[in-house]
Amino acid sequence: MSTTLARAAARGAAWNFLTVLAERGFGFLVLGVMLRHIPLASVGVVALGSALSELVRMLVAGGAGEQVQAAPDNTDVAAGAFWSQLLVSLAFIAALLAAAPWVGRLYHAAVLAPVLVILALNVFVGAFAVVPAARLGAQFRFRALGFMALGSTVAGGMAALPLAIAGHGIAALLWQRSVGVVAYTVAAMAVARWRPPAFPAWGVLAASFRFSWPLMQAALVDYVSLTAYVMAVGLRVSAAELGLFRIAQRLAEALQEIAYMPARKVFLPVFVEVGAAPMLRFEAVEAMIDVLALVICFVSAVCGAAARPLVVLMFGRHWAGAAPVFSVLTLVVPLAAMYGIINPLLTAAGRTGLVGWFALANAALVLAACWFAAPFGLPALAWALAGRGVVSLALLVPALRIALGREATKLLRLLVLPLVAMLAARLASSWIVAALPEAGMVPQLVLAVASAAAVFGLVSLAVSPLRVVRMARRLHRALLAGLGEERRFI
C-alpha cells in the first residue's frame, strides 16, 4: 500500500473512531435515560418495526454506495445508482405499508402497524443520503461523515428525551429515529453539495441494477444475520423478552461499531485504490487483520467481562436480564469483524455474486439458531448464536482464498493469539468477580475491566511482544495522521 493511501486510510479510520465513539457515547447516554422510563415490551415492539423497516432500507440501498465508491468520478454511475435505489425503495415501501396490518396480527401487536408506517417514511427520506454519503467516503472525507452522524444522533436524542420522560415510550423511540434520519440526510446533501440528478438513460439504469442486484441480496441477508434475526426471535418469545434481547443485541452492535466499524468504512476505498495487484491486496488485508484482531478481541474481552455492571448502571436493574445475553454475544464480535473485511474485498475484486452466496449461508445459520434455541430462553439463544459463529468461521477460509487469489492460512493465524487472550481474560475476570458477590455495581465494573484488560495484555505480551508493540505504533501513527492535516478532509 502506498504511503499516501495508507495515510489517507489512517486519517479516515482515526476520525471515524473518534466520531463514532462520541456518537455512540452520547447515544447510549440518551438511551440509558430513556430506558428508565420505557417498558420492556415497548422496546420489543419498536425493535420489530425497526428490524423490518431497516431490512427494506438495507435491501434498497445495497449496491448504490458501492457503485459510487467504485467509480467516484462517473456522473452516469451516480445517477443510475440514485434512481435505481429510489425506484426500488418506492416499490418495497409500498409493499411494507400494505403488509403492516398483517404483520401486526402476526406478532399479536396491533400498534406495530402504525409504527411501520412511520418507519417506512424514514426509509424514503434516507434514500436521499446514500449517494452523497458514498461520494464523501470516496473522497476520504470521513471526518465530515462522522460529524454528520454525531449531529443526527444528538438531534434525535434531544427530540426524544422529553417524550420518553413523559411516558410516551413508543413515540419517543420513533421520534428519535425520524429526527435523526432527516438531520443526517439534509447534512449529507449539503456537505457533499449534491442534489438528485436528472433521470438517466434506461441503459444506465439497467447497468446499475445489474451491478447492485447481488449486493442488494447480500445486504439483505447480511442484515438478517447481524440484526434482523430479531424478527425470528419475536415469533418465539414474548415482547418483554424481545426487548431484553434487543438491548443486548444493540450493545453488541455498538461494540462492533466502536471496535471495527471506523476502519471498515475505509476498506472498500482502499481495496479499490490498490486495484488488481495481488501483493498490495494481501499486504493491505494483513495489516488490517494484524491490528484489528488484537483491538477487537481486547474490547470484546473487557466488555463481555463487565456485562452485568455495564447494563445495570446504564439502564437500571430491570434490564439486568440483558447482561448475560450481551456477555455471550461479545464472543461473536471478532468473527463479524473478519466478515466485514471479506465483503468489501470481494466487491472490489468484482466478485459481487460470491458476496451474496456467503451472506446467504451466514444468514441461514443465524435463523436456524434463533428458531430452534429461542424457546429455551435468551441465554440458550445467545450460546446458539455464538456456536453458529464458530461454524461460520469455516466460510472465511474459501472467501479469503478467492478474494486474494492465494492461500490465506497466514492471515488466519493472526487470529489465534487474540482469541486465546480474549478467552483467558474472560475466564480470569469471571473468577475474580465471582469471588466478591457482595460488591456494588461500580466496584464490580472497575474490577471486571481491570482484570480482563490486565490478563489480555499479559497473555499477548507473553506470547508475542513484538506484535503488541507493532500494533501500538500503528494505532499511534493512525491517531496522529487523523488529527493532523484535518483541513484537507473536512
C-alpha positions in Angstrom: 0.0 0.0 0.0 1.4 3.4 -1.0 2.3 5.9 1.8 -0.3 8.4 0.5 -3.1 5.8 0.5 -2.0 4.5 3.9 -2.1 8.0 5.4 -5.5 8.7 3.9 -6.8 5.4 5.3 -5.3 6.1 8.7 -6.8 9.5 8.8 -10.2 8.2 7.8 -10.1 5.3 10.4 -8.9 7.7 13.2 -11.6 10.3 12.6 -14.2 7.5 12.2 -13.2 6.1 15.6 -13.3 9.4 17.4 -16.6 10.5 16.0 -18.2 7.0 16.3 -17.0 6.9 19.9 -18.6 10.3 20.6 -21.8 9.4 18.7 -22.2 6.1 20.4 -21.3 7.5 23.8 -23.9 10.2 23.5 -26.4 7.9 22.0 -26.2 5.4 24.9 -26.3 8.2 27.4 -29.6 9.3 26.0 -30.8 5.7 25.6 -29.9 5.0 29.3 -32.1 7.8 30.4 -34.9 6.8 28.0 -35.0 3.2 29.0 -35.5 4.0 32.7 -38.9 5.3 31.6 -39.8 2.9 28.8 -41.3 -0.6 29.4 -39.5 -3.7 28.1 -42.5 -4.6 25.8 -42.4 -1.2 24.1 -38.8 -1.7 23.2 -39.6 -5.1 21.8 -42.4 -3.7 19.6 -40.3 -0.9 18.2 -37.4 -3.4 17.7 -39.6 -5.5 15.5 -40.7 -2.5 13.4 -37.2 -1.2 13.1 -35.8 -4.5 12.1 -38.4 -4.9 9.3 -38.0 -1.3 8.0 -34.3 -1.5 8.2 -34.4 -4.7 6.3 -36.1 -2.8 3.5 -33.6 0.1 3.8 -30.6 -2.2 3.6 -32.1 -4.0 0.6 -32.8 -0.9 -1.5 -29.6 0.8 -0.5 -27.4 -2.2 -1.2 -25.0 -1.6 -4.1 -25.8 2.1 -4.6 -23.0 3.4 -2.3 -20.6 0.7 -3.6 -21.2 1.8 -7.2 -20.3 5.4 -6.4 -17.2 4.5 -4.5 -16.1 2.1 -7.2 -16.4 4.8 -9.9 -16.3 8.1 -8.0 -15.9 10.4 -11.0 -18.6 8.9 -13.2 -21.8 11.1 -13.1 -23.8 8.5 -15.1 -23.0 5.8 -12.5 -24.0 8.2 -9.7 -27.3 9.0 -11.4 -28.0 5.3 -12.1 -27.2 4.4 -8.5 -29.5 7.0 -7.1 -32.5 6.4 -9.3 -32.3 2.6 -9.2 -32.3 2.5 -5.4 -35.0 5.2 -5.2 -37.3 3.3 -7.6 -36.7 0.0 -5.7 -37.3 1.8 -2.4 -40.7 3.1 -3.5 -41.7 -0.5 -4.5 -40.6 -2.0 -1.2 -42.1 0.8 0.9 -45.4 0.2 -0.8 -45.2 -3.5 0.0 -44.2 -2.7 3.6 -47.2 -0.4 4.0 -49.6 -3.0 2.5 -48.2 -5.7 4.8 -48.3 -3.6 8.0 -51.7 -4.7 9.3 -50.9 -8.4 8.6 -47.5 -8.0 10.4 -49.3 -6.5 13.4 -51.6 -9.6 13.6 -48.7 -12.0 13.1 -46.9 -10.6 16.2 -50.1 -10.0 18.2 -49.3 -6.3 18.4 -51.8 -4.0 16.7 -49.6 -1.0 17.4 -47.0 -2.4 15.2 -48.9 -1.4 12.0 -48.7 2.5 12.6 -45.1 2.0 13.8 -44.3 0.5 10.4 -46.0 3.4 8.5 -43.7 6.0 10.3 -40.6 3.9 9.8 -41.4 3.4 6.1 -41.3 7.2 5.6 -37.9 7.2 7.2 -36.7 4.7 4.6 -37.8 7.0 1.8 -36.1 10.1 3.3 -32.9 8.1 4.0 -32.7 7.1 0.3 -31.6 10.6 -0.5 -28.5 10.3 1.7 -26.9 7.2 0.2 -25.2 8.7 -2.9 -23.9 11.9 -1.2 -22.5 9.9 1.7 -20.8 7.5 -0.6 -19.2 10.4 -2.5 -17.8 11.8 0.7 -16.5 8.3 1.6 -14.8 8.0 -1.9 -13.1 11.3 -1.1 -11.9 10.0 2.3 -13.9 12.8 4.0 -14.6 10.6 6.9 -14.3 13.4 9.4 -17.3 15.1 7.8 -19.3 11.9 7.7 -18.5 11.3 11.4 -19.7 14.7 12.5 -22.8 14.3 10.4 -23.6 11.1 12.2 -22.9 12.6 15.6 -25.1 15.6 14.8 -28.0 13.4 13.7 -27.7 11.4 17.0 -27.7 14.5 19.1 -30.7 15.9 17.3 -32.7 12.7 17.6 -31.8 12.2 21.2 -32.7 15.7 22.3 -36.0 15.5 20.4 -36.9 12.1 22.0 -36.0 12.7 25.7 -39.0 14.8 26.7 -41.4 12.3 25.2 -39.7 9.3 27.0 -39.7 11.1 30.4 -43.4 12.0 29.9 -44.2 8.3 29.5 -44.6 8.1 25.7 -42.2 5.3 25.1 -43.0 4.1 21.6 -43.5 7.7 20.3 -40.1 8.7 21.8 -38.3 5.8 20.1 -39.9 6.6 16.8 -39.3 10.4 17.1 -35.7 9.8 17.9 -35.2 7.7 14.7 -37.2 10.1 12.4 -35.4 13.3 13.5 -32.0 11.5 13.2 -32.7 10.3 9.7 -33.9 13.7 8.5 -30.9 15.5 10.1 -28.4 13.1 8.5 -30.0 13.3 5.0 -30.0 17.1 5.0 -26.4 17.3 6.2 -25.2 14.7 3.7 -26.7 16.6 0.7 -25.4 19.9 2.0 -21.9 18.8 2.8 -21.5 16.9 -0.5 -23.1 19.8 -2.4 -25.3 17.2 -4.1 -28.8 17.2 -5.4 -30.8 14.5 -7.1 -29.6 14.1 -10.7 -31.8 14.0 -13.8 -33.3 10.7 -14.7 -30.7 8.7 -16.6 -31.0 6.7 -19.8 -32.6 3.3 -19.4 -29.3 1.6 -20.3 -27.6 3.3 -17.4 -30.4 2.3 -15.1 -30.2 -1.3 -16.3 -26.5 -1.4 -15.8 -26.9 0.0 -12.3 -29.5 -2.7 -11.4 -27.1 -5.4 -12.7 -24.3 -4.2 -10.5 -26.5 -3.7 -7.5 -28.6 -6.8 -7.6 -26.0 -9.2 -6.0 -25.1 -6.6 -3.4 -28.8 -5.9 -2.6 -29.2 -9.6 -1.9 -26.0 -9.6 0.2 -27.1 -6.5 2.1 -30.5 -8.2 2.8 -29.1 -11.4 4.2 -26.2 -9.6 5.9 -28.7 -7.5 7.8 -30.7 -10.6 8.7 -27.5 -12.2 10.2 -26.5 -9.1 12.0 -29.7 -7.6 13.3 -33.0 -8.6 11.6 -33.0 -12.1 13.0 -34.7 -10.4 15.9 -37.9 -10.8 13.9 -37.5 -14.6 14.1 -36.8 -14.3 17.8 -40.0 -12.3 18.2 -42.1 -15.2 16.9 -40.7 -17.4 19.6 -40.6 -15.2 22.7 -42.7 -12.5 24.4 -42.5 -8.8 23.6 -40.8 -8.2 27.0 -38.2 -10.9 26.4 -37.6 -9.5 22.9 -37.0 -6.1 24.5 -34.3 -7.6 26.7 -32.7 -9.4 23.8 -32.8 -6.3 21.6 -30.9 -4.3 24.2 -28.2 -7.0 24.5 -28.1 -7.2 20.7 -27.8 -3.4 20.4 -24.9 -3.3 22.8 -23.1 -6.0 20.8 -23.7 -3.9 17.6 -22.4 -0.8 19.3 -19.3 -2.8 20.3 -18.8 -3.7 16.7 -19.3 -0.2 15.6 -16.7 1.2 18.0 -14.2 -1.6 17.7 -14.0 -2.1 13.9 -16.7 0.0 12.0 -14.5 3.1 11.9 -11.9 1.0 10.0 -14.5 -0.8 7.9 -15.6 2.4 6.3 -12.2 2.8 4.6 -12.0 -0.9 3.4 -13.7 -0.5 0.1 -11.9 2.8 -0.9 -8.6 1.2 0.0 -9.3 -2.1 -1.9 -10.4 -0.1 -5.0 -7.2 2.0 -4.9 -4.9 -1.0 -4.7 -6.8 -2.4 -7.7 -5.9 -5.8 -9.0 -2.3 -6.0 -7.6 -2.3 -9.3 -5.6 0.6 -8.4 -3.4 -0.8 -5.0 -2.5 -4.2 -6.5 -1.7 -2.6 -9.2 0.5 -0.4 -6.6 2.4 -3.4 -4.3 2.9 -5.5 -7.2 4.4 -2.7 -8.5 6.5 -2.1 -5.0 8.0 -5.8 -4.6 8.8 -6.2 -8.0 10.4 -2.9 -7.7 12.4 -4.2 -4.6 14.2 -8.0 -5.2 14.2 -7.8 -8.7 15.6 -6.0 -7.6 18.7 -8.1 -4.4 19.2 -11.4 -6.1 18.7 -10.7 -9.1 20.9 -9.4 -6.8 23.6 -12.6 -4.7 23.6 -14.8 -7.8 23.4 -12.9 -9.3 26.4 -13.3 -6.2 28.5 -17.0 -5.5 27.6 -18.0 -9.2 28.0 -16.4 -9.4 31.4 -18.1 -6.2 32.6 -21.5 -7.0 31.0 -23.6 -7.1 34.2 -22.4 -3.8 35.8 -22.5 -2.1 32.4 -26.1 -3.0 31.7 -27.3 -2.3 35.3 -25.5 1.1 35.6 -26.6 2.2 32.1 -30.3 1.1 32.0 -31.3 0.1 35.5 -31.8 -3.2 37.4 -35.0 -4.1 35.5 -32.8 -4.6 32.4 -30.3 -6.9 34.2 -31.7 -9.8 32.2 -29.9 -8.4 29.1 -26.5 -8.7 30.7 -25.8 -12.5 30.3 -27.0 -12.3 26.7 -24.7 -9.4 25.9 -21.8 -11.2 27.6 -22.2 -14.2 25.3 -22.8 -12.1 22.1 -19.5 -10.3 22.6 -17.8 -13.6 21.7 -19.2 -13.2 18.1 -17.8 -9.7 17.5 -14.3 -10.8 16.3 -15.9 -13.0 13.6 -18.2 -10.2 12.5 -15.1 -8.0 12.1 -13.5 -10.6 9.8 -16.6 -10.8 7.8 -16.6 -7.1 7.5 -13.2 -7.3 5.7 -14.2 -10.0 3.2 -17.3 -8.3 1.8 -15.6 -5.1 0.5 -12.6 -7.2 -0.6 -14.8 -9.4 -2.8 -16.7 -6.3 -4.0 -13.5 -4.5 -5.1 -12.4 -7.7 -6.9 -15.7 -7.7 -8.8 -16.9 -11.0 -7.2 -20.2 -9.5 -6.0 -22.1 -12.7 -6.7 -20.0 -14.5 -4.2 -20.8 -11.8 -1.6 -24.4 -12.8 -1.9 -23.8 -16.6 -1.5 -21.5 -16.2 1.5 -24.0 -13.8 3.1 -26.9 -16.2 2.4 -25.1 -19.1 4.1 -24.3 -17.0 7.1 -27.9 -15.8 7.5 -29.3 -19.3 7.2 -27.2 -20.4 10.1 -28.3 -17.4 12.2 -32.0 -18.0 11.5 -31.7 -21.7 12.3 -30.0 -20.9 15.6 -32.8 -18.4 16.5 -35.7 -20.7 15.6 -34.5 -23.7 17.5 -32.9 -22.1 20.5 -35.1 -19.2 21.4 -37.9 -21.3 23.1 -35.2 -22.5 25.6 -34.6 -19.0 26.9 -32.4 -16.0 26.0 -29.1 -17.4 27.4 -29.6 -20.5 25.3 -30.3 -18.4 22.3 -27.1 -16.4 22.9 -25.0 -19.5 23.1 -26.5 -20.9 20.0 -25.6 -17.7 18.1 -22.1 -17.9 19.4 -21.8 -21.6 18.3 -23.1 -20.5 14.9 -20.2 -18.1 14.7 -17.7 -20.9 15.1 -19.4 -22.8 12.2 -19.4 -19.6 10.1 -15.7 -19.3 10.6 -15.3 -22.2 8.1 -16.8 -19.9 5.4 -14.0 -17.3 5.9 -11.3 -19.7 4.6 -12.6 -20.1 1.0 -13.8 -16.5 0.9 -10.3 -15.1 1.7 -8.7 -17.5 -0.7 -11.0 -16.4 -3.6 -10.7 -12.7 -2.8 -6.9 -12.7 -2.5 -6.2 -15.3 -5.2 -3.8 -17.1 -2.8 -3.8 -19.2 0.4 -5.0 -17.3 3.4 -3.5 -19.5 6.1 -1.0 -16.9 7.2 -3.8 -14.4 7.8 -6.0 -16.8 9.8 -3.0 -17.5 12.1 -3.2 -13.8 13.1 -6.5 -14.6 14.9 -5.1 -17.3 17.2 -3.4 -15.1 19.8 -6.2 -12.5 20.1 -8.8 -15.2 20.6 -6.8 -17.1 23.2 -6.1 -13.9 25.1 -9.8 -13.0 24.9 -10.9 -16.3 26.4 -8.2 -16.2 29.1 -9.2 -12.7 30.1 -12.9 -13.6 30.3 -12.3 -16.7 32.4 -10.0 -14.9 34.8 -12.3 -11.9 35.2 -15.3 -14.1 35.9 -13.5 -16.0 38.6 -12.3 -12.7 40.3 -15.7 -11.1 40.2 -17.5 -14.2 41.4 -15.2 -14.2 44.5 -16.7 -10.9 45.6 -20.5 -11.4 45.2 -21.4 -8.6 47.6 -19.6 -5.8 45.8 -21.6 -3.0 44.3 -22.0 -2.4 40.7 -19.3 0.3 40.4 -16.6 -1.8 42.2 -17.7 -4.8 40.0 -17.3 -2.7 36.9 -13.8 -1.5 37.9 -12.7 -5.0 38.9 -14.0 -6.7 35.8 -12.5 -4.1 33.4 -9.1 -4.0 35.2 -8.7 -7.8 35.5 -9.8 -8.6 31.9 -7.6 -5.8 30.5 -4.6 -7.0 32.6 -4.9 -10.7 31.7 -5.4 -9.9 28.0 -2.3 -7.7 28.0 -0.2 -10.2 29.9 -1.1 -13.1 27.6 -0.5 -11.1 24.5 2.9 -9.7 25.7 4.0 -13.1 26.9 3.3 -14.8 23.6 4.1 -12.1 21.0 5.5 -8.8 22.5 6.7 -7.6 19.1 3.2 -7.8 17.6 1.8 -5.8 20.5 4.4 -3.1 20.1 3.9 -3.0 16.4 0.1 -2.7 16.9 0.6 0.2 19.4 2.8 2.0 17.0 0.4 1.6 14.1 -2.5 2.9 16.2 -0.4 5.8 17.4 0.5 6.8 13.8 -3.1 6.4 12.7 -4.2 8.7 15.5 -1.6 11.3 14.7 -2.4 11.1 11.0 -6.1 11.5 11.7 -5.6 14.6 13.9 -3.1 16.1 11.5 -3.9 17.8 8.3 -7.6 17.6 9.0 -8.5 20.6 7.0 -7.8 18.7 3.8 -10.6 16.2 4.7 -13.3 18.4 6.2 
